[in-house]
Amino acid sequence: MNSLGKKLFIALFGLMAIGAIGGVMVAGYAVVIQDDVKSASDNDAPSVVPAPSSASTN
């Protein structure tokens, strides 16, 4: 294999390694976001608390 072929071979595997690392990072980020959304939706308390009825009467 000539020098150019070796360089292209190394570059190809380098790009594949970078892509694999990026894919793992994106997958891990998606798992973290999914867990955050799931834990937030498990909370049954309303996000907007209505005002007490005594405050609305003047």
C-alpha positions in Angstrom: 0.0 0.0 0.0 1.4 3.4 -0.9 1.8 6.4 1.3 -1.4 8.1 0.1 -3.4 4.9 0.6 -2.1 4.6 4.2 -3.0 8.3 4.9 -6.5 7.8 3.5 -6.9 4.6 5.5 -5.9 6.3 8.8 -8.1 9.3 8.0 -11.1 7.1 7.3 -10.7 5.2 10.6 -10.1 8.5 12.5 -13.4 9.9 11.1 -15.1 6.7 12.0 -13.8 6.9 15.6 -14.9 10.5 15.9 -18.3 9.6 14.6 -18.7 6.7 17.0 -17.7 8.9 20.0 -20.1 11.6 18.9 -22.9 9.0 18.5 -22.3 7.7 22.0 -22.3 11.2 23.4 -25.6 12.0 21.6 -27.2 8.8 22.8 -26.1 9.5 26.4 -27.5 13.0 26.2 -30.8 11.7 24.9 -31.0 9.2 27.8 -30.3 12.0 30.3 -33.0 14.2 28.7 -35.5 11.4 28.6 -34.9 10.7 32.3 -35.3 14.4 33.2 -38.6 14.6 31.3 -39.9 11.4 32.8 -39.0 12.5 36.4 -40.7 15.8 35.8 -43.9 14.2 34.5 -44.1 11.9 37.5 -44.7 14.8 39.7 -48.5 15.2 40.1 -48.4 18.7 41.5 -49.7 21.4 39.1 -47.1 23.7 37.7 -49.4 26.7 38.1 -51.0 27.0 41.5 -54.4 28.7 41.5 -54.9 31.7 43.7 -56.9 31.1 46.9 -60.6 32.0 46.6 -60.4 34.5 49.5 -57.9 36.6 47.5 -60.3 37.1 44.6 -63.1 38.6 46.7 -62.6 42.3 47.6 
